[in-house]
Amino acid sequence: MIDTNLTGTFLTMRDAAEAMVNGGWEGLLVPISSVNKVGQVGQINYSSAKVADALMPKIIVGEFLMRGIRNIRCVAIAPGYTATPMLTGMNQDALKAILEDVHLGRLVAPEEIASLIAYCVENQALNATTIEITGGLCYPRGIAK
Protein backbone atom coordinates (compact mmCIF):
# COMPACT_ATOMS: atom_id res chain seq x y z
CA MET A 1 0.00 0.00 0.00
CA ILE A 2 2.73 2.47 0.99
CA ASP A 3 4.94 1.45 -1.96
CA THR A 4 2.16 2.11 -4.46
CA ASN A 5 0.33 5.07 -2.94
CA LEU A 6 3.22 7.02 -1.44
CA THR A 7 6.55 5.83 -2.81
CA GLY A 8 5.14 5.50 -6.34
CA THR A 9 3.75 9.05 -6.26
CA PHE A 10 7.00 10.41 -4.84
CA LEU A 11 9.16 8.68 -7.46
CA THR A 12 6.89 9.83 -10.30
CA MET A 13 6.94 13.45 -9.08
CA ARG A 14 10.70 13.36 -8.53
CA ASP A 15 11.44 11.97 -11.98
CA ALA A 16 9.00 14.34 -13.70
CA ALA A 17 10.43 17.35 -11.87
CA GLU A 18 13.99 16.32 -12.71
CA ALA A 19 13.11 15.96 -16.40
CA MET A 20 11.39 19.36 -16.41
CA VAL A 21 14.30 21.08 -14.67
CA ASN A 22 16.93 19.44 -16.88
CA GLY A 23 14.90 20.16 -20.01
CA GLY A 24 14.30 23.79 -19.06
CA TRP A 25 10.54 23.24 -19.31
CA GLU A 26 7.95 25.18 -17.41
CA GLY A 27 4.76 23.57 -16.40
CA LEU A 28 2.53 22.04 -13.79
CA LEU A 29 2.93 18.78 -11.90
CA VAL A 30 -0.49 17.32 -10.99
CA PRO A 31 -0.49 14.30 -8.72
CA ILE A 32 -4.01 12.88 -8.34
CA SER A 33 -4.87 11.03 -5.19
CA SER A 34 -8.16 10.23 -3.51
CA VAL A 35 -9.59 12.46 -0.85
CA ASN A 36 -9.36 9.63 1.69
CA LYS A 37 -6.93 11.64 3.79
CA VAL A 38 -9.84 12.31 6.17
CA GLY A 39 -9.16 8.86 7.57
CA GLN A 40 -11.03 5.61 7.65
CA VAL A 41 -10.97 3.01 10.39
CA GLY A 42 -9.16 -0.08 9.20
CA GLN A 43 -7.28 1.88 6.54
CA ILE A 44 -4.44 3.56 8.46
CA ASN A 45 -1.86 2.58 5.81
CA TYR A 46 -3.99 3.90 2.93
CA SER A 47 -5.16 7.07 4.67
CA SER A 48 -1.63 7.88 5.89
CA ALA A 49 -0.29 7.63 2.34
CA LYS A 50 -3.07 9.95 1.14
CA VAL A 51 -2.23 12.55 3.81
CA ALA A 52 1.38 12.49 2.63
CA ASP A 53 0.29 12.81 -1.01
CA ALA A 54 -1.85 15.83 -0.10
CA LEU A 55 1.13 17.58 1.51
CA MET A 56 3.51 16.77 -1.36
CA PRO A 57 2.77 19.88 -3.54
CA LYS A 58 3.68 22.27 -0.71
CA ILE A 59 6.96 20.47 -0.05
CA ILE A 60 7.85 20.14 -3.74
CA VAL A 61 7.25 23.83 -4.41
CA GLY A 62 9.18 24.76 -1.25
CA GLU A 63 12.14 22.78 -2.53
CA PHE A 64 11.83 24.45 -5.94
CA LEU A 65 11.85 27.83 -4.20
CA MET A 66 15.00 26.96 -2.22
CA ARG A 67 16.71 26.06 -5.50
CA GLY A 68 15.51 29.12 -7.41
CA ILE A 69 13.19 27.08 -9.66
CA ARG A 70 10.17 29.24 -10.39
CA ASN A 71 8.89 27.86 -13.69
CA ILE A 72 7.38 24.63 -12.34
CA ARG A 73 4.25 24.54 -10.19
CA CYS A 74 2.57 21.67 -8.37
CA VAL A 75 -1.12 21.30 -7.56
CA ALA A 76 -2.58 18.00 -6.37
CA ILE A 77 -6.13 17.01 -7.20
CA ALA A 78 -8.02 14.96 -4.60
CA PRO A 79 -11.21 13.52 -6.06
CA GLY A 80 -13.99 11.95 -4.08
CA TYR A 81 -16.14 9.15 -5.40
CA THR A 82 -15.74 9.30 -9.18
CA ALA A 83 -17.87 7.81 -11.95
CA THR A 84 -15.42 5.10 -12.97
CA PRO A 85 -16.52 1.71 -14.30
CA MET A 86 -15.68 0.17 -10.93
CA LEU A 87 -18.07 2.45 -9.03
CA THR A 88 -20.83 2.74 -11.62
CA GLY A 89 -20.86 -1.05 -11.99
CA MET A 90 -20.96 -1.84 -8.29
CA ASN A 91 -24.00 -3.00 -6.35
CA GLN A 92 -26.45 -0.12 -6.77
CA ASP A 93 -27.72 -0.34 -3.17
CA ALA A 94 -24.14 0.00 -1.93
CA LEU A 95 -23.57 2.92 -4.30
CA LYS A 96 -26.74 4.60 -3.05
CA ALA A 97 -25.45 4.27 0.53
CA ILE A 98 -22.11 5.85 -0.47
CA LEU A 99 -23.87 8.76 -2.17
CA GLU A 100 -25.80 9.53 1.02
CA ASP A 101 -22.60 11.23 2.21
CA VAL A 102 -22.17 13.27 -1.00
CA HIS A 103 -23.97 16.61 -0.93
CA LEU A 104 -24.20 16.70 -4.73
CA GLY A 105 -25.97 13.34 -4.63
CA ARG A 106 -23.98 11.79 -7.46
CA LEU A 107 -20.52 10.65 -8.42
CA VAL A 108 -17.99 13.19 -9.69
CA ALA A 109 -17.66 12.95 -13.48
CA PRO A 110 -14.14 12.37 -14.85
CA GLU A 111 -14.76 15.36 -17.14
CA GLU A 112 -15.21 17.56 -14.06
CA ILE A 113 -11.80 16.49 -12.80
CA ALA A 114 -10.27 17.18 -16.22
CA SER A 115 -11.90 20.62 -16.23
CA LEU A 116 -10.36 21.38 -12.84
CA ILE A 117 -6.92 20.35 -14.09
CA ALA A 118 -7.32 22.64 -17.12
CA TYR A 119 -8.25 25.48 -14.77
CA CYS A 120 -5.14 24.79 -12.68
CA VAL A 121 -3.00 24.96 -15.81
CA GLU A 122 -4.51 28.35 -16.76
CA ASN A 123 -4.35 29.92 -13.29
CA GLN A 124 -0.71 30.30 -12.29
CA ALA A 125 -1.67 31.48 -8.80
CA LEU A 126 -2.77 27.94 -8.00
CA ASN A 127 0.38 26.40 -6.64
CA ALA A 128 1.66 24.37 -3.69
CA THR A 129 -1.77 23.12 -2.69
CA THR A 130 -4.22 20.25 -2.91
CA ILE A 131 -7.69 20.87 -4.27
CA GLU A 132 -10.52 18.54 -3.35
CA ILE A 133 -13.25 17.83 -5.92
CA THR A 134 -15.73 15.66 -4.07
CA GLY A 135 -19.24 16.89 -4.78
CA GLY A 136 -19.40 17.92 -1.14
CA LEU A 137 -18.39 14.61 0.44
CA CYS A 138 -19.18 14.78 4.14
CA TYR A 139 -19.30 12.27 6.92
CA PRO A 140 -22.32 13.40 8.93
CA ARG A 141 -22.35 10.14 10.84
CA GLY A 142 -18.67 10.52 11.74
CA ILE A 143 -15.37 9.82 10.04
CA ALA A 144 -15.18 6.23 11.22
CA LYS A 145 -17.93 4.54 9.25
N, CA and C of each residue as an Amber inpcrd file, in Angstrom:
protein
   435
   0.8240000  -1.1790000   0.0000000   0.0000000   0.0000000   0.0000000
   0.8810000   1.2610000   0.0000000   1.8420000   1.3030000   0.8960000
   2.7280000   2.4660000   0.9880000   3.6000000   2.5650000  -0.2640000
   4.1000000   1.4290000  -0.7550000   4.9400000   1.4510000  -1.9570000
   4.1910000   2.0380000  -3.1460000   2.9370000   1.6370000  -3.3220000
   2.1620000   2.1130000  -4.4640000   1.6810000   3.5430000  -4.2670000
   1.0350000   3.8060000  -3.1310000   0.3300000   5.0710000  -2.9440000
   1.1910000   6.2210000  -2.4430000   2.3490000   5.9420000  -1.8930000
   3.2210000   7.0200000  -1.4430000   4.5420000   7.0120000  -2.2070000
   5.2510000   5.8950000  -2.1350000   6.5450000   5.8260000  -2.8100000
   6.3820000   6.0020000  -4.3160000   5.3740000   5.3700000  -4.9040000
   5.1410000   5.5040000  -6.3450000   4.8590000   6.9440000  -6.7540000
   4.0370000   7.6360000  -5.9670000   3.7460000   9.0500000  -6.2570000
   5.0110000   9.8860000  -6.1300000   5.7620000   9.6640000  -5.0510000
   7.0020000  10.4100000  -4.8420000   7.9840000  10.2060000  -6.0000000
   8.2020000   8.9610000  -6.3860000   9.1610000   8.6830000  -7.4630000
   8.7080000   9.2930000  -8.7850000   7.4210000   9.2350000  -9.0650000
   6.8870000   9.8290000 -10.2980000   7.0950000  11.3410000 -10.2950000
   6.7730000  11.9900000  -9.1770000   6.9430000  13.4530000  -9.0820000
   8.4200000  13.8270000  -9.1690000   9.2700000  13.0720000  -8.4980000
  10.7020000  13.3560000  -8.5290000  11.2510000  13.2580000  -9.9420000
  10.9170000  12.1680000 -10.6360000  11.4440000  11.9750000 -11.9840000
  10.8790000  13.0010000 -12.9630000   9.5970000  13.3290000 -12.8250000
   8.9980000  14.3390000 -13.7050000   9.6390000  15.7090000 -13.4590000
   9.8140000  16.0590000 -12.1930000  10.4260000  17.3480000 -11.8680000
  11.8600000  17.4270000 -12.3930000  12.6020000  16.3460000 -12.2280000
  13.9860000  16.3160000 -12.7090000  14.0260000  16.4960000 -14.2260000
  13.1550000  15.8220000 -14.9410000  13.1140000  15.9570000 -16.4000000
  12.7440000  17.3800000 -16.8020000  11.7970000  17.9860000 -16.0880000
  11.3890000  19.3610000 -16.4120000  12.5210000  20.3450000 -16.1410000
  13.1890000  20.1870000 -15.0030000  14.3010000  21.0790000 -14.6680000
  15.4270000  20.9200000 -15.6820000  15.8250000  19.6870000 -15.9490000
  16.9270000  19.4410000 -16.8760000  16.5920000  19.8480000 -18.3040000
  15.3160000  19.7760000 -18.6680000  14.8980000  20.1650000 -20.0070000
  14.5920000  21.6420000 -20.1440000  14.6120000  22.3560000 -19.0200000
  14.3000000  23.7850000 -19.0620000  12.8230000  24.0520000 -19.3310000
  11.9590000  23.0960000 -19.0240000  10.5380000  23.2350000 -19.3150000
   9.8100000  23.8750000 -18.1520000   8.8520000  24.7010000 -18.4540000
   7.9550000  25.1770000 -17.4110000   6.7040000  24.3320000 -17.4540000
   5.9800000  24.3400000 -16.3790000   4.7560000  23.5650000 -16.4000000
   4.1790000  23.3270000 -15.0290000   3.3030000  22.3500000 -14.9910000
   2.5350000  22.0380000 -13.7920000   2.5810000  20.5390000 -13.5300000
   2.9890000  20.1600000 -12.3480000   2.9260000  18.7750000 -11.9040000
   1.5770000  18.5880000 -11.2050000   0.8410000  17.5380000 -11.5640000
  -0.4940000  17.3180000 -10.9930000  -0.6230000  15.8770000 -10.5060000
  -0.1880000  15.6200000  -9.2680000  -0.4920000  14.2960000  -8.7230000
  -1.9880000  14.2150000  -8.4020000  -2.5890000  13.0800000  -8.6280000
  -4.0110000  12.8850000  -8.3440000  -4.1210000  11.7330000  -7.3550000
  -4.7680000  12.0220000  -6.2400000  -4.8720000  11.0290000  -5.1850000
  -6.1840000  11.2150000  -4.4470000  -6.8280000  10.1390000  -4.1080000
  -8.1640000  10.2280000  -3.5150000  -8.1940000  11.1040000  -2.2770000
  -9.3810000  11.5660000  -1.9720000  -9.5870000  12.4590000  -0.8480000
  -9.5740000  11.7110000   0.4940000  -9.2440000  10.4420000   0.4910000
  -9.3570000   9.6270000   1.6940000  -8.4000000  10.0250000   2.8050000
  -7.7930000  11.1780000   2.7280000  -6.9310000  11.6440000   3.7920000
  -7.7110000  12.0070000   5.0490000  -9.0410000  12.0340000   4.9720000
  -9.8430000  12.3070000   6.1650000  -9.7610000  11.1490000   7.1460000
  -9.3440000  10.0170000   6.6970000  -9.1650000   8.8640000   7.5670000
 -10.3230000   7.8940000   7.4890000 -10.0180000   6.6480000   7.6790000
 -11.0260000   5.6070000   7.6540000 -10.5390000   4.4640000   8.5300000
 -11.3470000   4.0920000   9.5040000 -10.9740000   3.0060000  10.3950000
 -10.6630000   1.7600000   9.5660000  -9.5790000   1.1130000   9.9220000
  -9.1580000  -0.0820000   9.2040000  -8.2930000   0.2130000   7.9960000
  -8.0460000   1.4860000   7.7230000  -7.2790000   1.8800000   6.5380000
  -6.1460000   2.8390000   6.8950000  -5.4770000   2.6230000   8.0330000
  -4.4380000   3.5640000   8.4590000  -3.3040000   3.6580000   7.4360000
  -2.9440000   2.5490000   6.8000000  -1.8650000   2.5850000   5.8080000
  -2.2830000   3.4160000   4.5930000  -3.4910000   3.1820000   4.1010000
  -3.9930000   3.9000000   2.9260000  -4.1920000   5.3790000   3.2330000
  -4.8700000   5.6750000   4.3230000  -5.1560000   7.0710000   4.6720000
  -3.8730000   7.8440000   4.9620000  -2.9060000   7.2080000   5.6030000
  -1.6290000   7.8810000   5.8860000  -0.8930000   8.2360000   4.6040000
  -0.9220000   7.3400000   3.6340000  -0.2910000   7.6300000   2.3410000
  -0.9910000   8.8060000   1.6670000  -2.3130000   8.8750000   1.7820000
  -3.0680000   9.9520000   1.1400000  -2.7930000  11.2980000   1.8100000
  -2.6000000  11.3110000   3.1200000  -2.2250000  12.5480000   3.8130000
  -0.8820000  13.0350000   3.2820000   0.0610000  12.1260000   3.1450000
   1.3820000  12.4890000   2.6300000   1.2860000  13.0050000   1.2000000
   0.4730000  12.3460000   0.3740000   0.2920000  12.8070000  -1.0060000
  -0.2870000  14.2140000  -1.0430000  -1.2180000  14.5180000  -0.1320000
  -1.8500000  15.8310000  -0.1030000  -0.8700000  16.9300000   0.3020000
   0.1310000  16.5920000   1.0800000   1.1340000  17.5750000   1.5070000
   2.2480000  17.7610000   0.4760000   2.3990000  16.7920000  -0.4120000
   3.5100000  16.7750000  -1.3610000   3.6630000  18.0680000  -2.1860000
   2.5770000  18.6620000  -2.7380000   2.7690000  19.8790000  -3.5390000
   3.4370000  21.0170000  -2.7730000   3.0830000  21.2020000  -1.5060000
   3.6770000  22.2730000  -0.7130000   5.1680000  22.0350000  -0.5200000
   5.5420000  20.7930000  -0.2580000   6.9560000  20.4700000  -0.0470000
   7.7350000  20.5860000  -1.3580000   7.1810000  20.0630000  -2.4310000
   7.8550000  20.1390000  -3.7370000   8.1080000  21.5930000  -4.1260000
   7.0880000  22.4240000  -4.0220000   7.2480000  23.8340000  -4.4090000
   8.2210000  24.5390000  -3.4690000   8.2070000  24.1840000  -2.1870000
   9.1780000  24.7570000  -1.2510000  10.6010000  24.4000000  -1.6460000
  10.8020000  23.1710000  -2.0830000  12.1390000  22.7760000  -2.5260000
  12.5250000  23.4760000  -3.8250000  11.5520000  23.6640000  -4.7220000
  11.8280000  24.4470000  -5.9370000  12.2680000  25.8620000  -5.5510000
  11.5540000  26.4650000  -4.6230000  11.8540000  27.8320000  -4.2030000
  13.2670000  27.9270000  -3.6340000  13.6510000  26.9630000  -2.8100000
  14.9980000  26.9580000  -2.2250000  16.0770000  26.8440000  -3.2950000
  15.7310000  26.2450000  -4.4320000  16.7120000  26.0550000  -5.5040000
  16.5700000  27.1030000  -6.6200000  15.6890000  28.0690000  -6.4150000
  15.5100000  29.1220000  -7.4130000  14.7270000  28.6800000  -8.6390000
  13.9880000  27.5830000  -8.5400000  13.1890000  27.0780000  -9.6640000
  11.7940000  27.6730000  -9.5480000  11.4490000  28.5430000 -10.4780000
  10.1660000  29.2410000 -10.3860000   9.2520000  28.9710000 -11.5820000
   9.6860000  28.0990000 -12.4840000   8.8930000  27.8550000 -13.6950000
   8.0630000  26.5690000 -13.6230000   8.1300000  25.8780000 -12.4880000
   7.3780000  24.6330000 -12.3410000   6.4970000  24.7600000 -11.0980000
   5.2140000  24.5040000 -11.2910000   4.2520000  24.5360000 -10.1850000
   3.8030000  23.1190000  -9.8680000   3.1220000  22.9780000  -8.7300000
   2.5750000  21.6730000  -8.3660000   1.2470000  21.8810000  -7.6430000
   0.2100000  21.2770000  -8.1700000  -1.1210000  21.2970000  -7.5620000
  -1.6530000  19.8690000  -7.5910000  -1.9940000  19.3420000  -6.4270000
  -2.5760000  18.0020000  -6.3740000  -4.0920000  18.1050000  -6.4790000
  -4.6760000  17.1100000  -7.0810000  -6.1290000  17.0060000  -7.2030000
  -6.5570000  15.8000000  -6.3560000  -7.5490000  16.0220000  -5.4840000
  -8.0230000  14.9560000  -4.5970000  -9.5020000  14.7120000  -4.8590000
  -9.8120000  13.7970000  -5.7610000 -11.2120000  13.5160000  -6.0640000
 -11.8790000  12.6590000  -4.9960000 -13.1720000  12.8410000  -4.8930000
 -13.9860000  11.9520000  -4.0770000 -14.4290000  10.7810000  -4.9280000
 -15.6090000  10.2860000  -4.6470000 -16.1410000   9.1510000  -5.4030000
 -16.3910000   9.5710000  -6.8470000 -15.7350000   8.9020000  -7.7790000
 -15.7360000   9.2970000  -9.1810000 -16.4210000   8.2330000 -10.0390000
 -17.1030000   8.6890000 -11.0550000 -17.8680000   7.8060000 -11.9520000
 -16.9280000   7.0030000 -12.8450000 -16.2710000   6.0370000 -12.2400000
 -15.4210000   5.1000000 -12.9660000 -16.2190000   3.8140000 -13.1800000
 -15.8010000   2.9790000 -14.1040000 -16.5200000   1.7120000 -14.3010000
 -16.6400000   0.8820000 -13.0190000 -15.6250000   0.9410000 -12.1600000
 -15.6790000   0.1680000 -10.9290000 -16.8370000   0.6370000 -10.0270000
 -17.0030000   1.9550000  -9.9060000 -18.0680000   2.4540000  -9.0350000
 -19.4390000   2.3990000  -9.7010000 -19.5150000   2.7670000 -10.9650000
 -20.8250000   2.7440000 -11.6180000 -21.3510000   1.3280000 -11.7810000
 -20.4470000   0.3390000 -11.8140000 -20.8560000  -1.0460000 -11.9870000
 -21.0580000  -1.8080000 -10.6830000 -20.8450000  -1.1340000  -9.5660000
 -20.9650000  -1.8370000  -8.2860000 -22.4250000  -2.0500000  -7.9060000
 -22.6560000  -2.7810000  -6.8670000 -24.0010000  -2.9970000  -6.3510000
 -24.6720000  -1.6380000  -6.1510000 -25.8070000  -1.4320000  -6.7740000
 -26.4470000  -0.1180000  -6.7700000 -26.9560000   0.2910000  -5.3890000
 -27.3250000  -0.6630000  -4.5470000 -27.7190000  -0.3360000  -3.1750000
 -26.5180000   0.1810000  -2.3830000 -25.3670000  -0.4480000  -2.5920000
 -24.1410000   0.0020000  -1.9260000 -23.7420000   1.3910000  -2.4290000
 -23.8800000   1.6150000  -3.7390000 -23.5700000   2.9240000  -4.3010000
 -24.5040000   3.9840000  -3.7310000 -25.7670000   3.6610000  -3.6260000
 -26.7410000   4.6020000  -3.0520000 -26.3420000   4.9730000  -1.6170000
 -25.8850000   4.0030000  -0.8410000 -25.4490000   4.2660000   0.5310000
 -24.2280000   5.1810000   0.5530000 -23.2880000   4.9750000  -0.3710000
 -22.1080000   5.8470000  -0.4720000 -22.5370000   7.2760000  -0.7770000
 -23.4550000   7.4250000  -1.7270000 -23.8730000   8.7590000  -2.1680000
 -24.6810000   9.5130000  -1.1200000 -25.1260000   8.8350000  -0.0660000
 -25.8050000   9.5350000   1.0200000 -24.8880000  10.5390000   1.7040000
 -23.5740000  10.3300000   1.6040000 -22.5960000  11.2340000   2.2100000
 -22.0520000  12.2660000   1.2210000 -22.6240000  12.3240000   0.0190000
 -22.1720000  13.2720000  -1.0030000 -23.2750000  14.3090000  -1.2110000
 -22.9840000  15.5390000  -0.8500000 -23.9740000  16.6140000  -0.9280000
 -24.5670000  16.7470000  -2.3240000 -23.7420000  16.6010000  -3.3480000
 -24.1970000  16.7000000  -4.7310000 -25.1600000  15.5680000  -5.1010000
 -25.0670000  14.4490000  -4.4060000 -25.9740000  13.3360000  -4.6300000
 -25.6120000  12.4460000  -5.8010000 -24.4130000  12.6020000  -6.3250000
 -23.9750000  11.7880000  -7.4580000 -22.4650000  11.6710000  -7.4290000
 -21.9630000  10.7940000  -8.2700000 -20.5190000  10.6540000  -8.4230000
 -19.9530000  11.8530000  -9.1760000 -18.6910000  12.1530000  -8.9370000
 -17.9890000  13.1910000  -9.6870000 -17.6660000  12.6250000 -11.0720000
 -17.9520000  13.3830000 -12.1060000 -17.6560000  12.9450000 -13.4760000
 -16.1680000  13.1400000 -13.7770000 -15.5380000  12.1970000 -14.4710000
 -14.1370000  12.3710000 -14.8500000 -13.9000000  13.6890000 -15.6050000
 -14.8870000  14.1050000 -16.3860000 -14.7600000  15.3640000 -17.1370000
 -14.6720000  16.5650000 -16.1890000 -15.2940000  16.4700000 -15.0360000
 -15.2110000  17.5610000 -14.0600000 -13.8070000  17.6510000 -13.4760000
 -13.1860000  16.5020000 -13.2830000 -11.8030000  16.4900000 -12.8020000
 -10.8760000  17.0520000 -13.8770000 -11.0770000  16.6560000 -15.1080000
 -10.2670000  17.1790000 -16.2190000 -10.4310000  18.6940000 -16.3480000
 -11.6400000  19.1810000 -16.1650000 -11.8960000  20.6210000 -16.2260000
 -11.1450000  21.3620000 -15.1180000 -11.1010000  20.7710000 -13.9440000
 -10.3560000  21.3810000 -12.8380000  -8.8680000  21.4220000 -13.1520000
  -8.3420000  20.3660000 -13.7200000  -6.9180000  20.3510000 -14.0900000
  -6.6360000  21.4360000 -15.1200000  -7.5020000  21.5830000 -16.1170000
  -7.3170000  22.6360000 -17.1240000  -7.3210000  24.0060000 -16.4580000
  -8.2070000  24.2030000 -15.4870000  -8.2510000  25.4810000 -14.7710000
  -6.9420000  25.7150000 -14.0030000  -6.4110000  24.6620000 -13.3980000
  -5.1440000  24.7910000 -12.6780000  -4.0020000  25.1670000 -13.6210000
  -4.0310000  24.6280000 -14.8220000  -3.0030000  24.9630000 -15.8110000
  -3.0890000  26.4500000 -16.1650000  -4.3010000  26.9540000 -16.3530000
  -4.5140000  28.3490000 -16.7580000  -4.2310000  29.3440000 -15.6470000
  -4.4660000  28.9850000 -14.3980000  -4.3470000  29.9250000 -13.2880000
  -3.0380000  29.6840000 -12.5550000  -2.0370000  30.5090000 -12.8610000
  -0.7100000  30.3030000 -12.2900000  -0.6520000  30.5690000 -10.7880000
  -1.6610000  31.2320000 -10.2360000  -1.6680000  31.4800000  -8.7980000
  -1.9830000  30.2110000  -8.0050000  -2.5410000  29.2160000  -8.6620000
  -2.7740000  27.9360000  -8.0020000  -1.4620000  27.1730000  -7.9740000
  -0.9330000  26.9890000  -6.7730000   0.3850000  26.3970000  -6.6440000
   0.5670000  25.9340000  -5.2000000   1.2900000  24.8570000  -5.0140000
   1.6630000  24.3660000  -3.6880000   0.4540000  24.0260000  -2.8220000
  -0.5570000  23.4320000  -3.4370000  -1.7660000  23.1220000  -2.6910000
  -2.4220000  21.8610000  -3.2310000  -3.3880000  21.3760000  -2.4790000
  -4.2150000  20.2530000  -2.9070000  -5.6550000  20.7280000  -2.9720000
  -6.2970000  20.4670000  -4.0830000  -7.6930000  20.8720000  -4.2730000
  -8.5610000  19.6200000  -4.2610000  -9.5730000  19.6440000  -3.4070000
 -10.5220000  18.5360000  -3.3470000 -11.6640000  18.7900000  -4.3250000
 -12.0780000  17.7610000  -5.0290000 -13.2460000  17.8260000  -5.9160000
 -14.0870000  16.5850000  -5.5880000 -15.0400000  16.7860000  -4.6780000
 -15.7340000  15.6570000  -4.0660000 -17.2500000  15.6960000  -4.2070000
 -17.7900000  16.7620000  -4.7540000 -19.2400000  16.8880000  -4.7830000
 -19.8190000  17.1920000  -3.4130000 -18.9510000  17.6120000  -2.4870000
 -19.4000000  17.9220000  -1.1390000 -19.4250000  16.7050000  -0.2350000
 -18.4530000  15.8060000  -0.3970000 -18.3900000  14.6130000   0.4360000
 -18.2670000  15.0140000   1.8960000 -19.1670000  14.5310000   2.7040000
 -19.1780000  14.7810000   4.1450000 -19.3750000  13.4520000   4.8570000
 -19.0680000  13.4440000   6.1010000 -19.2960000  12.2670000   6.9210000
 -20.1730000  12.6710000   8.1010000 -21.4540000  12.9260000   7.8490000
 -22.3190000  13.4000000   8.9320000 -22.4870000  12.4000000  10.0710000
 -22.2340000  11.1590000   9.7940000 -22.3550000  10.1380000  10.8390000
 -20.9890000   9.8380000  11.4620000 -20.0140000  10.6870000  11.1680000
 -18.6740000  10.5170000  11.7390000 -17.6930000   9.9640000  10.7350000
 -16.4260000  10.2490000  10.9510000 -15.3710000   9.8180000  10.0390000
 -15.2630000   8.2980000  10.0140000 -15.2900000   7.6890000  11.1600000
 -15.1760000   6.2280000  11.2230000 -16.5330000   5.6200000  10.8940000
 -16.6480000   5.0720000   9.6990000 -17.9310000   4.5370000   9.2510000
 -18.0170000   3.0630000   9.5150000
